[in-house]
Amino acid sequence: MKDRRRTDTSKVGPGAKIPVLIQTGDGKYYVSETTTGGRTDGKGIKYVAVSGHLYKNEEYEDILKAGKEYFTLKEAYDAYVEALADPKYDAVRDTQASAP
């Protein structure tokens, strides 16, 4: 995982489908897809989150179920990179920058 990259959601914009790598509280990893969502922080500053608001636990579980479970971070990251290579994510890839 030497080439760590991050998606700049502010450049992707709200309402875009993006691949995501999720680690759950019990240590499982999933690669799935979410739709970015516009938000406003407590100071009134607008930003774009990796997902729209999830009001119910079932909505979060639906994202996990739509994806695939992996047993190690390396397996999940490799699957995320492969998902991101799909042509439907060309605009998403164009927003990536090196992670700190």
C-alpha positions in Angstrom: 0.0 0.0 0.0 2.8 2.4 -0.7 0.9 4.7 -3.1 -1.7 6.0 -0.7 -4.3 8.2 -2.4 -7.4 10.0 -1.2 -10.4 11.2 -3.0 -11.1 14.9 -2.8 -14.9 14.8 -2.3 -15.2 18.6 -2.7 -14.0 18.1 -6.3 -16.2 15.1 -6.9 -19.3 17.1 -5.7 -22.5 15.9 -4.1 -24.6 13.2 -5.7 -21.6 11.2 -7.2 -21.2 7.5 -6.9 -17.8 6.6 -5.4 -16.2 3.4 -4.2 -15.5 3.2 -0.5 -13.4 1.0 1.8 -15.1 0.6 5.2 -13.7 -0.9 8.4 -16.5 -1.8 10.9 -16.2 -1.7 14.7 -15.6 -5.5 14.8 -12.6 -5.2 12.5 -14.1 -6.4 9.3 -13.4 -4.7 6.0 -15.8 -4.0 3.1 -15.5 -2.4 -0.3 -18.8 -1.0 -1.5 -20.2 2.1 -3.2 -21.8 5.2 -1.7 -23.3 8.5 -3.1 -21.6 11.6 -1.9 -23.7 14.1 0.0 -23.6 17.8 0.6 -23.3 18.9 4.3 -23.0 22.0 6.3 -20.9 22.1 9.5 -21.7 23.9 12.7 -20.1 27.1 11.5 -22.2 27.1 8.3 -19.3 25.9 6.0 -20.5 23.6 3.3 -18.6 20.5 2.4 -19.1 17.1 0.6 -19.1 13.9 2.7 -18.4 10.4 1.3 -22.0 9.5 1.9 -25.3 11.3 2.1 -27.0 11.3 5.6 -27.7 7.8 6.9 -30.6 8.2 9.2 -31.1 4.5 10.1 -28.7 1.7 10.9 -30.3 -0.3 8.1 -29.1 2.3 5.6 -25.5 1.7 6.7 -26.0 -2.0 6.7 -27.4 -1.8 3.1 -24.1 -0.2 2.0 -22.2 -3.1 3.6 -24.4 -5.7 2.1 -24.1 -4.2 -1.4 -20.3 -4.6 -1.1 -18.0 -7.4 -0.4 -16.3 -8.4 2.9 -12.5 -8.8 3.2 -10.5 -10.3 6.0 -7.4 -8.1 5.8 -6.8 -4.4 5.1 -4.5 -5.4 2.2 -7.2 -7.5 0.6 -9.7 -4.7 1.0 -7.4 -2.0 -0.3 -6.4 -4.1 -3.3 -10.2 -4.6 -4.0 -10.8 -0.8 -3.6 -8.0 0.0 -6.1 -9.5 -2.5 -8.5 -13.0 -1.0 -8.1 -11.6 2.5 -8.5 -10.1 1.5 -11.9 -13.6 0.9 -13.3 -14.2 3.5 -16.1 -17.4 4.6 -14.3 -15.1 6.2 -11.7 -12.9 8.2 -14.1 -14.1 11.5 -12.7 -13.5 10.3 -9.2 -9.9 9.2 -10.0 -9.2 12.6 -11.5 -9.8 14.2 -8.0 -7.3 12.1 -6.2 -4.3 13.5 -4.4 -1.5 11.9 -2.3 -2.6 11.1 1.2 -0.6 12.7 4.0 
